[in-house]
């Protein structure tokens, strides 16, 4: 159960996979993950941890609530 806060990129990818997303795939400037018609951009692997604000935006793109994220 990850806490809602700074998270490592690989942990974010692990959580998104548990939620049914496939990827990450290369494309354009960012990698992305896909679940059905939802496409979520994944941050740069060299940028350090994903902060709370960016994590919130990624979860909005993914259609995942904070409670669902923390329950994985």
Secondary structure, 3 states (H helix, E strand, C coil): CCCCCCECHHHHHHHHHHCCCEEEECCCCCEEEEECCEEEEECCCCCCCECHHHHHHHHHHHCCCHHHHHCC
